[in-house]
Amino acid sequence: MANLGKKFSCFQCAAKFYDFGKPEALCPKCGANQKAAPAKPKAVKKEKTVHVIEDDFTPEPEAENLEETFQESGVAIERGGRGEGFDPGDLRMDDYDE
C-alpha cells in the first residue's frame, strides 16, 4: 500500500483525510490547518470516595440445650429408625442393579 501519510479528522468539519506527507495538514473540504486545532479537553478525574458499611449483624445466642428448646415449643424429636427421605449412604453399586 502506498504511503499516504498521517490520517486526520478535521476539527471544524469532521472530514477524514490523509496529509500525503506534507508539512502542513490542510483539510481538503474547509481548508482548516489541523495544527491550529484546539487542545482536547482532559477528562476531570473523579474524587475517590470511601463507602463505610455499618455492620449491624448480631449473632443469635446459642441454645444451651436444644432438646429442652424443642420440648418447650412442642416439636416432637424422632430418634432411631430411618425416616422418609433418609439416605443410608451404605448402598453399593450392586444394590442399584436389582
CNS distance restraints for C-alpha pairs under 8 A (distance, minus, plus):
assign (resid   3 and name CA) (resid  20 and name CA) 7.36 0.50 0.50
assign (resid   4 and name CA) (resid  18 and name CA) 6.04 0.50 0.50
assign (resid   4 and name CA) (resid  19 and name CA) 6.93 0.50 0.50
assign (resid   4 and name CA) (resid  20 and name CA) 4.63 0.50 0.50
assign (resid   4 and name CA) (resid  21 and name CA) 6.80 0.50 0.50
assign (resid   5 and name CA) (resid  18 and name CA) 5.91 0.50 0.50
assign (resid   5 and name CA) (resid  19 and name CA) 5.49 0.50 0.50
assign (resid   5 and name CA) (resid  20 and name CA) 4.50 0.50 0.50
assign (resid   5 and name CA) (resid  21 and name CA) 4.61 0.50 0.50
assign (resid   5 and name CA) (resid  22 and name CA) 7.95 0.50 0.50
assign (resid   6 and name CA) (resid  18 and name CA) 5.53 0.50 0.50
assign (resid   6 and name CA) (resid  19 and name CA) 5.77 0.50 0.50
assign (resid   6 and name CA) (resid  20 and name CA) 7.12 0.50 0.50
assign (resid   6 and name CA) (resid  21 and name CA) 7.02 0.50 0.50
assign (resid   7 and name CA) (resid  16 and name CA) 7.26 0.50 0.50
assign (resid   7 and name CA) (resid  17 and name CA) 5.82 0.50 0.50
assign (resid   7 and name CA) (resid  18 and name CA) 4.43 0.50 0.50
assign (resid   7 and name CA) (resid  19 and name CA) 6.68 0.50 0.50
assign (resid   8 and name CA) (resid  16 and name CA) 5.70 0.50 0.50
assign (resid   8 and name CA) (resid  17 and name CA) 5.40 0.50 0.50
assign (resid   8 and name CA) (resid  18 and name CA) 5.91 0.50 0.50
assign (resid   8 and name CA) (resid  19 and name CA) 7.40 0.50 0.50
assign (resid   8 and name CA) (resid  34 and name CA) 7.92 0.50 0.50
assign (resid   9 and name CA) (resid  14 and name CA) 5.51 0.50 0.50
assign (resid   9 and name CA) (resid  15 and name CA) 5.57 0.50 0.50
assign (resid   9 and name CA) (resid  16 and name CA) 4.37 0.50 0.50
assign (resid   9 and name CA) (resid  17 and name CA) 6.40 0.50 0.50
assign (resid  10 and name CA) (resid  14 and name CA) 4.54 0.50 0.50
assign (resid  10 and name CA) (resid  15 and name CA) 5.25 0.50 0.50
assign (resid  10 and name CA) (resid  16 and name CA) 6.35 0.50 0.50
assign (resid  10 and name CA) (resid  17 and name CA) 7.87 0.50 0.50
assign (resid  10 and name CA) (resid  27 and name CA) 6.29 0.50 0.50
assign (resid  10 and name CA) (resid  32 and name CA) 7.45 0.50 0.50
assign (resid  10 and name CA) (resid  34 and name CA) 6.65 0.50 0.50
assign (resid  11 and name CA) (resid  34 and name CA) 7.16 0.50 0.50
assign (resid  11 and name CA) (resid  37 and name CA) 6.28 0.50 0.50
assign (resid  12 and name CA) (resid  30 and name CA) 7.78 0.50 0.50
assign (resid  12 and name CA) (resid  32 and name CA) 7.21 0.50 0.50
assign (resid  13 and name CA) (resid  29 and name CA) 7.79 0.50 0.50
assign (resid  13 and name CA) (resid  30 and name CA) 6.99 0.50 0.50
assign (resid  15 and name CA) (resid  27 and name CA) 7.51 0.50 0.50
assign (resid  15 and name CA) (resid  29 and name CA) 7.23 0.50 0.50
assign (resid  17 and name CA) (resid  27 and name CA) 7.16 0.50 0.50
assign (resid  17 and name CA) (resid  28 and name CA) 7.63 0.50 0.50
assign (resid  19 and name CA) (resid  24 and name CA) 7.62 0.50 0.50
assign (resid  19 and name CA) (resid  25 and name CA) 5.24 0.50 0.50
assign (resid  19 and name CA) (resid  26 and name CA) 7.32 0.50 0.50
assign (resid  24 and name CA) (resid  33 and name CA) 6.94 0.50 0.50
assign (resid  24 and name CA) (resid  34 and name CA) 7.78 0.50 0.50
assign (resid  24 and name CA) (resid  35 and name CA) 7.63 0.50 0.50
assign (resid  25 and name CA) (resid  33 and name CA) 5.85 0.50 0.50
assign (resid  25 and name CA) (resid  34 and name CA) 5.63 0.50 0.50
assign (resid  25 and name CA) (resid  35 and name CA) 7.20 0.50 0.50
assign (resid  26 and name CA) (resid  31 and name CA) 5.37 0.50 0.50
assign (resid  26 and name CA) (resid  32 and name CA) 5.52 0.50 0.50
assign (resid  26 and name CA) (resid  33 and name CA) 4.64 0.50 0.50
assign (resid  26 and name CA) (resid  34 and name CA) 6.22 0.50 0.50
assign (resid  27 and name CA) (resid  31 and name CA) 4.58 0.50 0.50
assign (resid  27 and name CA) (resid  32 and name CA) 5.29 0.50 0.50
assign (resid  27 and name CA) (resid  33 and name CA) 6.60 0.50 0.50
assign (resid  27 and name CA) (resid  34 and name CA) 7.32 0.50 0.50
assign (resid  32 and name CA) (resid  36 and name CA) 7.88 0.50 0.50
assign (resid  33 and name CA) (resid  37 and name CA) 7.32 0.50 0.50
assign (resid  63 and name CA) (resid  69 and name CA) 7.44 0.50 0.50
assign (resid  65 and name CA) (resid  69 and name CA) 6.63 0.50 0.50
assign (resid  66 and name CA) (resid  70 and name CA) 6.22 0.50 0.50
assign (resid  67 and name CA) (resid  71 and name CA) 6.15 0.50 0.50
assign (resid  68 and name CA) (resid  72 and name CA) 6.08 0.50 0.50
assign (resid  69 and name CA) (resid  73 and name CA) 6.39 0.50 0.50
assign (resid  70 and name CA) (resid  74 and name CA) 6.21 0.50 0.50
assign (resid  70 and name CA) (resid  75 and name CA) 5.35 0.50 0.50
assign (resid  70 and name CA) (resid  76 and name CA) 7.24 0.50 0.50
assign (resid  70 and name CA) (resid  77 and name CA) 7.66 0.50 0.50
assign (resid  71 and name CA) (resid  75 and name CA) 6.05 0.50 0.50
assign (resid  71 and name CA) (resid  76 and name CA) 7.07 0.50 0.50
assign (resid  82 and name CA) (resid  86 and name CA) 6.07 0.50 0.50
assign (resid  91 and name CA) (resid  95 and name CA) 6.20 0.50 0.50
assign (resid  91 and name CA) (resid  96 and name CA) 7.94 0.50 0.50
assign (resid  92 and name CA) (resid  96 and name CA) 7.31 0.50 0.50
assign (resid  93 and name CA) (resid  97 and name CA) 7.04 0.50 0.50
assign (resid  94 and name CA) (resid  98 and name CA) 7.26 0.50 0.50
